[in-house]
């Protein structure tokens, strides 16, 4: 089994939010997902995740990290209050809140917040707004980072 880790860094424009990403495959093996909701389209966000990878999100000024909810209001868009960059999205599942989901923290990153993203495949459009709340959460559990730390 290949245990090579592919490490990438990134963050917001002003460096208040920093991303440390560990993927199980090279970046050119992932197809970023461009959500077709108005919020994501307006921000030009395109998401990348690896359920077997690792993600560390560090903030210099925690008060400058905005958590914005829209749509179903179940996931937090992670936005820098200083420079306005959408760094990613997180979802905190609570035991018993959604019967089909284990408690845990899941997240995805905006691939455009990576410092070196030249090797990314072209993004593909996705429509999570067509999914039920439970279907979204099931998808996130399967596709998003599950080894997530906030520092």
SVG drawing of the C-alpha trace seen along z (x, -y; Angstrom):
<svg xmlns="http://www.w3.org/2000/svg" viewBox="-34 -43 39 45">
<polyline fill="none" stroke="black" stroke-width="0.4" points="0.0,0.0 1.3,-3.5 1.6,-5.6 3.0,-8.7 1.5,-11.9 1.1,-14.9 1.4,-18.1 0.0,-21.5 -0.3,-24.8 -2.6,-27.8 -4.9,-30.2 -6.5,-33.5 -5.0,-36.6 -3.9,-38.3 -2.6,-35.1 -5.0,-35.3 -6.3,-31.8 -3.7,-29.2 -4.4,-25.8 -2.1,-22.7 -3.5,-20.0 -2.3,-16.4 -3.7,-14.4 -3.3,-10.7 -2.9,-11.4 -1.2,-14.1 -3.3,-17.2 -3.8,-16.3 -5.8,-13.2 -8.6,-15.4 -11.4,-17.2 -12.5,-20.3 -16.3,-20.7 -17.8,-24.1 -21.1,-24.4 -23.7,-26.1 -25.4,-28.0 -25.4,-31.8 -23.0,-32.2 -20.3,-29.9 -20.7,-31.2 -20.4,-34.8 -17.2,-33.9 -15.8,-31.8 -15.3,-28.9 -14.3,-25.4 -13.9,-22.7 -11.4,-19.9 -11.3,-17.2 -9.9,-13.8 -11.7,-11.6 -8.4,-9.8 -6.4,-13.1 -5.7,-15.5 -6.5,-19.2 -5.3,-21.7 -6.8,-25.2 -4.8,-27.8 -6.0,-31.4 -3.8,-34.2 -6.8,-36.2 -9.7,-33.8 -12.1,-36.8 -11.4,-37.5 -12.6,-34.1 -16.2,-34.4 -18.5,-31.3 -21.3,-32.0 -24.3,-29.8 -26.7,-29.9 -29.0,-27.5 -29.9,-24.7 -27.7,-26.5 -25.9,-23.2 -22.4,-24.0 -20.1,-26.9 -18.4,-28.8 -15.0,-29.8 -14.4,-33.3 -11.7,-35.8 -13.2,-39.0 -10.1,-40.9 -9.6,-40.0 -12.9,-38.3 -11.5,-35.0 -13.6,-31.8 -11.0,-29.3 -13.4,-26.4 -16.5,-24.9 -16.9,-22.8 -19.7,-20.7 -19.9,-19.6 -22.1,-16.6 -23.5,-16.0 -24.4,-12.6 -28.1,-12.0 -28.7,-15.1 -28.7,-13.2 -29.3,-9.5 -27.3,-8.3 -24.1,-10.3 -21.5,-9.6 -20.5,-12.6 -17.5,-14.4 -16.0,-17.3 -15.8,-17.3 -14.4,-20.0 -13.5,-20.8 -11.2,-23.6 -11.6,-26.1 -8.9,-24.9 -8.4,-28.5 -7.0,-29.2 -4.1,-26.8 -0.7,-28.4 0.1,-26.0 -2.9,-24.7 -1.5,-24.7 -1.8,-20.9 -5.5,-20.8 -7.9,-19.3 -10.6,-21.5 -13.5,-21.9 -16.8,-20.2 -20.2,-21.8 -22.2,-20.2 -25.7,-21.0 -25.9,-20.3 -29.1,-22.5 -30.9,-19.6 -30.1,-17.2 -32.0,-16.8 -30.2,-17.8 -29.6,-14.2 -28.2,-13.4 -25.8,-16.4 -24.5,-15.2 -24.1,-11.7 -22.1,-13.0 -20.0,-15.2 -19.2,-12.3 -18.0,-10.2 -16.2,-13.0 -14.8,-15.6 -11.8,-15.6 -12.7,-13.8 -9.3,-14.4 -9.7,-18.1 -8.1,-20.3 -8.6,-24.0 -5.7,-25.7"/>
</svg>
